[in-house]
Amino acid sequence: MSPKSCYASCAGHEIHYMDWGPADGPVVIAWHGLARTGRDMDELADHLAARGWRVLCPDTIGRGLSQWAREPEHEYCLAFYARLARELLMQLGIEHCHWVGTSMGGAIGTVAASGYFEPELARRIHSLVLNDNAPQLAAAAIERIKQYAGSPPAFATVTELEAFFRAAYKPYGLLIDAQWRRLTETGTRRLPDGRVTPHYDPAIVGQFTHHPDDYAIWHHYDALKIPVLLLRGEQSDLVLRETAEQMTRRGPGALGLLQWDEVPGCGHAPALNVPAQLERVSAFIEAAAANPAGAVAPKPPAR
């Protein structure tokens, strides 16, 4: 199913998003990871659109075709990303949605659904899929991400950049050649000297310096009273097994609203591109949509 490429003005910035499926369908927000773009969600969006869902896949500010931050220290953080989400949903008149987030996209979904930064979002998000994201991330993995994201390489050719992506994102799991090529072409920008580099503002990594506790979000997770699906890459170095186990005892886990699956053959983070992963996500969302009474309106945590 062919999507539409769209733009919206949110928080004073032009934000790009792909709009899949019927305009009048129930809505899923599919939000990408730290240094990626909304096009990473193509397979999931196509799968859900074929089942009648409208799927919105934004490029976060500083990534892909969205505008870069004018004040990086203040705008590359979860609070500002939640503001972008609120303004996008309100502009599009979306009252209810389900959220699928890979890595950073899962953290944005968690803080959005908690209502801590943007209370209006708490009633709009009815379920949450965390694709290899948790309220506590492994410090060693964060250091690894800071190293590669903060100094993006540049290459003479797109073919060389694709080889880099294949190595850097090997933990995504099984991608066919055409998927690697699309991941590369949708995640590439050309520099003034003609070389190519990943399509994001290197300043995004400043989030870890200017907001060092931005991803320590247990207080947001504990406030959730909606169905949550955790997909943990079996070999993930970012979401540790003991963290996932702790999630089963807190927040939605303590309320019986958390489901946790290990995704075989993947680290950080599953690409959401193979039938088993796609069916798992769609089954969870459809079950949550069919049983809205199973979710309780989140109560924002104390500030």
HELIX and SHEET records of a PDB file:
HELIX    1   1 GLY A   38  MET A   41  5                                   4    
HELIX    2   2 ASP A   42  ALA A   49  1                                   8    
HELIX    3   3 PRO A   72  GLU A   75  1                                   4    
HELIX    4   4 LEU A   78  GLN A   91  1                                  14    
HELIX    5   5 MET A  104  SER A  114  1                                  11    
HELIX    6   6 PRO A  119  ALA A  122  1                                   4    
HELIX    7   7 ALA A  139  GLY A  150  1                                  12    
HELIX    8   8 VAL A  158  ALA A  168  1                                  11    
HELIX    9   9 LYS A  170  TYR A  172  5                                   3    
HELIX   10  10 ASP A  177  GLU A  185  1                                   9    
HELIX   11  11 PRO A  202  GLY A  206  5                                   5    
HELIX   12  12 GLN A  207  HIS A  210  1                                   4    
HELIX   13  13 TRP A  218  ALA A  223  1                                   6    
HELIX   14  14 ARG A  241  MET A  247  1                                   7    
HELIX   15  15 GLY A  251  ALA A  254  1                                   4    
HELIX   16  16 PRO A  275  ALA A  290  1                                  16    
HELIX   17  17 PRO A  292  GLY A  294  5                                   3    
SHEET    1   A 8 LYS A   4  CYS A  10  0                                        
SHEET    2   A 8 HIS A  13  TRP A  20 -1                                        
SHEET    3   A 8 ARG A  54  PRO A  58 -1                                        
SHEET    4   A 8 VAL A  27  TRP A  31  1                                        
SHEET    5   A 8 CYS A  97  THR A 102  1                                        
SHEET    6   A 8 ILE A 125  ASN A 131  1                                        
SHEET    7   A 8 VAL A 228  GLY A 233  1                                        
SHEET    8   A 8 LEU A 258  VAL A 263  1                                        
SHEET    1   B 2 THR A 188  ARG A 190  0                                        
SHEET    2   B 2 VAL A 196  PRO A 198 -1                                        
END                                                                             
